[in-house]
């Protein structure tokens, strides 16, 4: 018999928020590498590449967070409608 697993949106939201925090730290590190590369320490192309990847990852995490916020909002609205139907 197949089982249907339930995805907890709150835990997914928490995971995405942790991902955002990590992406912000990665972005800060990448900016520091870029600044050092501008000053002549290190490879400027590699630093820019790392910075672009860090920013893309941060954008992906922000989209993931927004998705789970929308899922939670929809679930909350559907629960309100269900309670209204039960009351009637």
MODELLER restraints for C-alpha pairs under 7 A, 6 or more apart:
rsr = mdl.restraints
at = mdl.atoms
rsr.add(forms.Gaussian(group=physical.xy_distance, feature=features.Distance(at['CA:9:A'], at['CA:68:A']), mean=6.05, stdev=0.5))
rsr.add(forms.Gaussian(group=physical.xy_distance, feature=features.Distance(at['CA:9:A'], at['CA:71:A']), mean=6.93, stdev=0.5))
rsr.add(forms.Gaussian(group=physical.xy_distance, feature=features.Distance(at['CA:9:A'], at['CA:72:A']), mean=6.27, stdev=0.5))
rsr.add(forms.Gaussian(group=physical.xy_distance, feature=features.Distance(at['CA:12:A'], at['CA:68:A']), mean=6.87, stdev=0.5))
rsr.add(forms.Gaussian(group=physical.xy_distance, feature=features.Distance(at['CA:13:A'], at['CA:65:A']), mean=5.84, stdev=0.5))
rsr.add(forms.Gaussian(group=physical.xy_distance, feature=features.Distance(at['CA:13:A'], at['CA:68:A']), mean=5.55, stdev=0.5))
rsr.add(forms.Gaussian(group=physical.xy_distance, feature=features.Distance(at['CA:13:A'], at['CA:69:A']), mean=6.97, stdev=0.5))
rsr.add(forms.Gaussian(group=physical.xy_distance, feature=features.Distance(at['CA:16:A'], at['CA:61:A']), mean=5.96, stdev=0.5))
rsr.add(forms.Gaussian(group=physical.xy_distance, feature=features.Distance(at['CA:16:A'], at['CA:64:A']), mean=6.23, stdev=0.5))
rsr.add(forms.Gaussian(group=physical.xy_distance, feature=features.Distance(at['CA:16:A'], at['CA:65:A']), mean=5.33, stdev=0.5))
rsr.add(forms.Gaussian(group=physical.xy_distance, feature=features.Distance(at['CA:17:A'], at['CA:65:A']), mean=6.56, stdev=0.5))
rsr.add(forms.Gaussian(group=physical.xy_distance, feature=features.Distance(at['CA:19:A'], at['CA:61:A']), mean=6.06, stdev=0.5))
rsr.add(forms.Gaussian(group=physical.xy_distance, feature=features.Distance(at['CA:20:A'], at['CA:58:A']), mean=6.02, stdev=0.5))
rsr.add(forms.Gaussian(group=physical.xy_distance, feature=features.Distance(at['CA:20:A'], at['CA:61:A']), mean=5.52, stdev=0.5))
rsr.add(forms.Gaussian(group=physical.xy_distance, feature=features.Distance(at['CA:20:A'], at['CA:62:A']), mean=6.61, stdev=0.5))
rsr.add(forms.Gaussian(group=physical.xy_distance, feature=features.Distance(at['CA:23:A'], at['CA:54:A']), mean=6.35, stdev=0.5))
rsr.add(forms.Gaussian(group=physical.xy_distance, feature=features.Distance(at['CA:23:A'], at['CA:57:A']), mean=6.36, stdev=0.5))
rsr.add(forms.Gaussian(group=physical.xy_distance, feature=features.Distance(at['CA:23:A'], at['CA:58:A']), mean=5.00, stdev=0.5))
rsr.add(forms.Gaussian(group=physical.xy_distance, feature=features.Distance(at['CA:24:A'], at['CA:58:A']), mean=6.72, stdev=0.5))
rsr.add(forms.Gaussian(group=physical.xy_distance, feature=features.Distance(at['CA:26:A'], at['CA:54:A']), mean=5.97, stdev=0.5))
rsr.add(forms.Gaussian(group=physical.xy_distance, feature=features.Distance(at['CA:27:A'], at['CA:51:A']), mean=6.36, stdev=0.5))
rsr.add(forms.Gaussian(group=physical.xy_distance, feature=features.Distance(at['CA:27:A'], at['CA:54:A']), mean=5.22, stdev=0.5))
rsr.add(forms.Gaussian(group=physical.xy_distance, feature=features.Distance(at['CA:27:A'], at['CA:55:A']), mean=6.28, stdev=0.5))
rsr.add(forms.Gaussian(group=physical.xy_distance, feature=features.Distance(at['CA:30:A'], at['CA:47:A']), mean=6.58, stdev=0.5))
rsr.add(forms.Gaussian(group=physical.xy_distance, feature=features.Distance(at['CA:30:A'], at['CA:50:A']), mean=5.99, stdev=0.5))
rsr.add(forms.Gaussian(group=physical.xy_distance, feature=features.Distance(at['CA:30:A'], at['CA:51:A']), mean=4.84, stdev=0.5))
rsr.add(forms.Gaussian(group=physical.xy_distance, feature=features.Distance(at['CA:31:A'], at['CA:51:A']), mean=6.39, stdev=0.5))
rsr.add(forms.Gaussian(group=physical.xy_distance, feature=features.Distance(at['CA:33:A'], at['CA:47:A']), mean=5.68, stdev=0.5))
rsr.add(forms.Gaussian(group=physical.xy_distance, feature=features.Distance(at['CA:34:A'], at['CA:44:A']), mean=6.41, stdev=0.5))
rsr.add(forms.Gaussian(group=physical.xy_distance, feature=features.Distance(at['CA:34:A'], at['CA:47:A']), mean=4.96, stdev=0.5))
rsr.add(forms.Gaussian(group=physical.xy_distance, feature=features.Distance(at['CA:34:A'], at['CA:48:A']), mean=6.23, stdev=0.5))
rsr.add(forms.Gaussian(group=physical.xy_distance, feature=features.Distance(at['CA:36:A'], at['CA:42:A']), mean=6.78, stdev=0.5))
rsr.add(forms.Gaussian(group=physical.xy_distance, feature=features.Distance(at['CA:37:A'], at['CA:43:A']), mean=5.77, stdev=0.5))
rsr.add(forms.Gaussian(group=physical.xy_distance, feature=features.Distance(at['CA:37:A'], at['CA:44:A']), mean=4.79, stdev=0.5))
rsr.add(forms.Gaussian(group=physical.xy_distance, feature=features.Distance(at['CA:37:A'], at['CA:47:A']), mean=6.81, stdev=0.5))
rsr.add(forms.Gaussian(group=physical.xy_distance, feature=features.Distance(at['CA:38:A'], at['CA:44:A']), mean=6.55, stdev=0.5))
